[in-house]
Amino acid sequence: MLQIGDRAPECTLPDHTGQDRSLTSFLGESTLVLYFYPADFTPGCTKEACQFRDLHGELQRAGLRVIGISPQPPETHAKFREKYNLPFTLLSDVDKSVIKMYQVDGPLGFGVRRATYLIDGGRRIRGAILADFLISKHTEFVKQAILLREPSQRQP
């Protein structure tokens, strides 16, 4: 897994519509929550995506943008987004080249590790979590990122 302070590798992958999208194109004025997950429609990945969906309004208000990456093709991502009303972009890394660049390939090259990165506009990693089976850790990581970006929402 890449470390806090590392520069996030630039990459280009097709989104759920088949259009190629680069990491830099997502950054703009937003900080990026980039999460890697094993597969669409699995129970854990569905739970994680739906939790991020439910936080979407708070994420937007905090200037955070969510992007998910997994090895399924764009058509599968499109169905997953539609079924669960996911308001964020899903990128397809069928050959797992970006998954490997971000060092979240599964043991012995099988599968994908569940990881979430917080990446700033300069492509620096400002936060990271790796928790394969503890989806709640990823949700808490994202909630903490929201709080850090919105000081006015913190409790006194």
TASUL-V160487 format. One line per field, one symbol per residue. ss: DSSP state (a for helix, b for strand, c for the rest). phi: phi as a letter, one per 30 degrees, with the letter a starting at -180 (. if undefined). burial: b if it has 24 or more other ideal C-beta (glycine too) atoms within 12 Angstrom, else e. A space follows every 10 residues. Layout:
ss: ???
phi: ???
burial: ???
This chain:
ss: ccccccbccc cbbbbccccb bbaaaaaccc bbbbbbcccc ccaaaaaaaa aaaacaaaaa accbbbbbbb cccaaaaaaa aaaaccccbb bbccccaaaa acccbcaaac cbccbbbbbc cccbbbbbbb ccccaaaaaa aaaaaaaaac aaaccc
phi: .dcejddddd abbdddcjdd bceedddhcc dcccbcbdad idedddeddd ddedcedddd ddicbcbcba dddedddddd dddchdcbdc ccbecidded edhbddehic ibddbbccbd dcicdcaabb adccdddddd eddddddddb edcddd
burial: bbeeeeebbe bebbbbeeee bebeebbeeb bbbbbbbbbb beebbbebbb bbbebbebbe ebebbbbbbb bbbbebbeeb beebebebbb bbbeebebbe bbebbeeeee ebbbbbbbbb eebebbbbbb bbeebeebbe bbbbbbeebe eeeeee
